[in-house]
Amino acid sequence: MILLIIVYILILIVFALFAYSVMQIKLAGMNVKDFWDFIQANQVLESLYKVSKGYEEMSQKEQIVFLMEAEKVFSAFDKVPNVLWEDEYQKYSKILEIYKNIKVLRWNKEAAINNK
C-alpha cells in the first residue's frame, strides 16, 4: 500500500515537472514543437560543424545534403529566442559562412556550365 502511494506521488511529480516545463516554454513565446525542433537542430549543428572543416572536398551530393541540413538548422534556430542559442553562435555563424560559400561555388559552376 505504501509502495503504491509512493509510485502515485512520483507519477504526479513527473507530470507536474512536465507541465511546468511546457508552461515555461509557452511563457518564453515558443511552441513546444519549435523548442523540440531546436533541440534536434542543435545536434545537427554539431555534426555539420564537424563536417564543415572539409567542405571544399565535398562531392555535389554531399554539398546538397549539407545545404539542406543547414537550412533546417537555420529555420529551427530562427523560431527560438537568440538567448537560447547564444552559446552556439560561433558554430552557427561558421555553418552560415560555409553555407554561403557552397552556394557561391555552386552558382559559379552552374554559370560556367551555362556559358559554354
N, C-alpha and C positions, 0 to 999 in steps of 0.2 A: 504494500500500500504506500509506504513512504517512498519507495523507488518510483512508483507511478507518479507521485506528486512532484518529485524532483525532475523527472523527464518532462512533465507538463510545464513546469516553470521554465526549464531550459528552452523548450519549444517557444514559449511566449517571449522569452528574451531574444531569441533569434529573430522572430517576426518583428519585434519592436525595433531591433537594430536595423533590420532591412527597411522598415517603414521610415525610420529616421534618416537613413542614407538616401532614400528616394526623395524624402522631403527636402533634404539639403541640396540635392541636385536640382530639384524644381525651384527652390529659392534662389539658386545661382542663375536661374534663367535658362536652363537647358532641359532638353528632353532626355529621358533615361537612355533611349536608343542612341542619341547623339553622343552621350557620355561613353556608352559601351563601344561605339564605333571609334571614339578617340582612344580608348584603351587598346583596341586591336591595332589601330593605326600607329600607335607608339611602338608596338612590336615590329610592325612592318618598317617603320622608320629606322629602327636599329639594323635590320637586315639590309635595307637599302644603303645605309651609311657604310656598312662593311663592303658591299659590292661596288659602291661608287668610286672607290680608290682606283679601279682599273676600267673606268667607263670607256676610255678611248679604244680598248681592245675588244669591246663587246661586239658581238655579231648583230646583224639587223634585228633578228628576233629578240635577242636579249635587250636591245635598246627599246624596242616596242614594249616589252614586258615591264622594263624599268619605268618608262614613261607612264604606262597605265597605272602601275602601283603607286608612283609618285603622285599622280592626280588624285587617287583615292585618299592618300595621306593628306594632301593639301585640302581636300574637301572636308575631311573629318576634323582637321585642325581649325578650319575656318568656322566651324559650328560651336566651338567652345571658347570661353574667355581666354585671353592671352596669358592671364596669370597662371593658368593651369600648366601651360607648356613653356614658360619662360626658361626653365632649366634645359629644355631640349632645343632652344632657339638656334644654337650653333649648328647642330646636326640638321635641323630644318633648313636653315639658310644654305648649308653646304649642298643638300639634296636639291634645293631650288636652283642653285647656281649650276649644278650638273645637268638638271632638267633643261635649263635654258641652253646650255652648251650642246646637249644632244639634239635639241630641236634645231639649233642653228646648223649643226653638222648635217642633219637630215635634209634641211631646206637647201643647203648648198649642193648636196648630192643630187637632189631632185632637179635643181636648177641646171646643174651640169648635164644631166641626162636629157632634159627638155631642150637645151640649147644645141645639142648635137644634131 
